[in-house]
Amino acid sequence: GESVGLHLPTLSVQEGDNSIINCAYSNSASDYFIWYKQESGKGPQFIIDIRSNMDKRQGQRVTVLLNKTVKHLSLQIAATQPGDSAVYFCAEKLTGSARQLTFGSGTQLTVLP
Amino acid sequence: DVKVTQSSRYLVKRTGEKVFLECVQDMDHENMFWYRQDPGLGLRLIYFSYDVKMKEKGDIPEGYSVSREKKERFSLILESASTNQTSMYLCASTLTRGGNQPQHFGDGTRLSIL
């Protein structure tokens, strides 16, 4: 199957700064993308999603950007807080796929005091 | 909120044992999934089910089987556990089979095979 990759395995940011986590996907037929947050000892938690007919979607302190031209997805976290420290990974879904999602391996975000 | 509950957070078993991992969701979701999560490899799909008594293989089904006798419950079975099945196992569910929707995950079962 298609793979979803991340540019950086780790990211450290100062508390209060903005964080940007990147994801490259390889299948142009993917039509739906999700960002998950996984804290230590917990399961992945849904953050935000975006459909392929959109370029940008905003949530509470988070924004997802989709660039279909270069098959790139990013998650922006505004005013990063200590509670944002976690592994973040993206997932993509192929159009019409029953199995639904293919996941990247994740980026560890560490928020420094 | 959707609640996906995995019966055990930690489990230690011996090589050759038959192991059952249980998952229950409380939102009448049609689809349920079993993944394993290993460092550097991300989530890999083992099996999924889109209806009672229905199952489909994922990317790594070898050594595993599943059972879905009731809509809310999806069981993962290791027929004869081996050390390479030591991993974090995650269960997930979605409301319907088609469409664009996120999967909702349980908190995982960390399984160690000795």
Chai-1 contact restraints between the chains, C-beta under 6 A:
chainA,res_idxA,chainB,res_idxB,connection_type,confidence,min_distance_angstrom,max_distance_angstrom,comment,restraint_id
A,Y32,B,N100,contact,1.0,0.0,6.0,A-B,restraint_1
A,I34,B,P102,contact,1.0,0.0,6.0,A-B,restraint_2
A,K42,B,D107,contact,1.0,0.0,6.0,A-B,restraint_3
A,G43,B,L90,contact,1.0,0.0,6.0,A-B,restraint_4
A,G43,B,F105,contact,1.0,0.0,6.0,A-B,restraint_5
A,G43,B,G106,contact,1.0,0.0,6.0,A-B,restraint_6
A,G43,B,D107,contact,1.0,0.0,6.0,A-B,restraint_7
A,G43,B,G108,contact,1.0,0.0,6.0,A-B,restraint_8
A,P44,B,F105,contact,1.0,0.0,6.0,A-B,restraint_9
A,F46,B,P102,contact,1.0,0.0,6.0,A-B,restraint_10
A,D49,B,P102,contact,1.0,0.0,6.0,A-B,restraint_11
A,R51,B,N100,contact,1.0,0.0,6.0,A-B,restraint_12
A,F103,B,G42,contact,1.0,0.0,6.0,A-B,restraint_13
A,F103,B,L43,contact,1.0,0.0,6.0,A-B,restraint_14
A,G104,B,G42,contact,1.0,0.0,6.0,A-B,restraint_15
A,S105,B,G40,contact,1.0,0.0,6.0,A-B,restraint_16
A,S105,B,G42,contact,1.0,0.0,6.0,A-B,restraint_17
